[in-house]
Amino acid sequence: MFDRIFDFIAAVWEWFIPFTVINAYEQGVVLRFGKFHHVVKPGLRWLIPFGIDEVKYETVVRQTSYLDVQSLTTKDKKSISIAGIIVYKIDDIRMFLLDIDDGEVDMNNIVYGIISEHVEKYKWEDVLGAGFHTAITRATKRACNKYCGVKVIAIKWSDKTVARSLRLWND
């Protein structure tokens, strides 16, 4: 019984707090009645209470995102597996939080597509070279900045190998 009363008081109390603190490594956006109002930088930020203002925030310092293994076929018909890591930083917090559904997932999907497109155009020997890496990095930087509000700092390969792809399933 008392736990429900305390839960109710805690939930109602949040409606009366007229401020929020954005940490030094974060940025956010204020939504007023659910619509974008402005971007907030780190520090103490005043809000209109009673659910009128809502703050969404995200870490904007350099981060990494792992790219799962992709099984692809090169121009010379070799089956390869490729995996990597994206080093990135959020550049446009509004776009990252409001214009796309899930920023990191969308960024990874864009990079998966770029890698797939490029692997189909290159022979295996070229995939191992610097030209492939440069082309992937350049295309990734352009696309992620345009569609996700993310500045890609680097792409690092954790695995590039010729591998037979086996698909297993149960009946």
Secondary structure, 3 states (H helix, E strand, C coil): CHHHHHHHHHHHHHHHCCEEEECCCEEEEEEECCEEEEEECCEEEECCCCCCEEEEEEECCCEEEEEEEEEEECCCCCEEEEEEEEEEEECCHHHHHHHCCCHHHHHHHHHHHHHHHHHHHCCHHHHCCHHHHHHHHHHHHHHHHHHHCEEEEEEEEEEEEECCCCCCCCC
